[in-house]
Amino acid sequence: MKFNRIPVLLLLILCCQSTAIAATDQQFAAIKRLGELNGVALHCRYLEQTQHMKRVLVMTLPKRRQLGELFDIETNTSFMSFMAAQATCPSAPTFNEQVDAAVQQLETVFSKP
């Protein structure tokens, strides 16, 4: 019986790729927090903050589709929840402080040792 190396190599490649996507709970929480704030920013028309958060994500996160999707899903959930609750928009200075804190947390948990 001849041993075929191709399936074994493909399996090893797939295993290595899945570990590259791994993120910690703190990293997921930081992405979700920014997504939550982004949903509020979109609803309240704080477009400068939306642009700022997206810029920070692009510059900070590893280039993995799953991490961007997590941000988008959380943004959508937050936007819909904010609308359903008929919540009041926070003041711009208060919201800016929340975004700055969330950005700092994201940069901290994704900083390279």
N, C-alpha and C positions, 0 to 999 in steps of 0.2 A: 504494500500500500504506500503510495507516494504522498508525502505531506505537502499540503498547499499552504504557502506562507501568506498569501494575499488576505484571506479572511482574518488571520491573526493580526496582521499589520493594521487592517482597517479597524478592528476592535480596539487595539492600543491607541490609535489616533483618536477615535471617538471618546475613549475614556479620558485621555489627556485634555480634550477640548471641554468636556463637562466640568472638570475640576477648575479650568481657567475661568469659568463663569461664576464660580462660588463666591459668595459675599457673606459678610457677617450680619448678624441681626441688627447691629448698630448701623451698618451701611444701608441695609434695607429700610430701616426706620428713618434715616436721614433723607433718603430719596422720597419716601412716602410723605414725609413732612413737607418737603418742597412741592410735591404734587398737590398736596392739600392746600397749601398757600397759593399755588398757581390757579387752582379752581376758584378761590376767593378773588384773586386778582382779576381773573377774566370776568367774573360776575360784576365786580365793582369798577371795572374799566381802569385798573391800575396797570396800564400797558407797559409802562417803563419797567415796572417790577417784573412783569412776565418776561420781558426781553432779558432782563438782568439774570433771572433764575435760569433761563434756558442757556444763556452764555456760560454761566458758572457750571452747569451740568456738562456741557460740551467740553469745557476745559478741564474738568475735574474727574469725571467718570471714565473708567476703562471703556473702550469702544465695543460695547456689547448690546445687542438689540434688546435683550431681556430687561436690562436696566432702564433703557429708554421707555420700553413698554410699561414697566411698573410705574414710572413717572406719569405717563399718559393716562393709564387706568385710574390712578389716584386723583389726577386732575379732573377727570370726568366725574368720578364719584363725588368729589368735593363740590364741584360746580352744581351737580344735580341736587345734592343734599342741602347746599346753601339756598338754592332756589326753593326747594320744597319746604324748608323751615322758615322761609321768608325772613331770613336773618338780615340784620342791619350791617352795612359795610363799616368796617373799622375806620377810624380816622387815618389819613395818610401817614402821619408820623408814627402812630402806633403800628400800622401795618409794616412800614419800613423797618422798624425795630425787630418785628417778628421775622421778616425776611432776612435781615442781617444776621440774626441769631441762627436761623436755619442754614444759611449759607456757610457760616463759620463752622457749624456742626458737621456739615457735609465735607467741607475741606479737611477738617480734623480726622474724621473716620476714614477718609480716602487718601490721607497723606502717606507718602512712601517713607518707610523707616530708614 
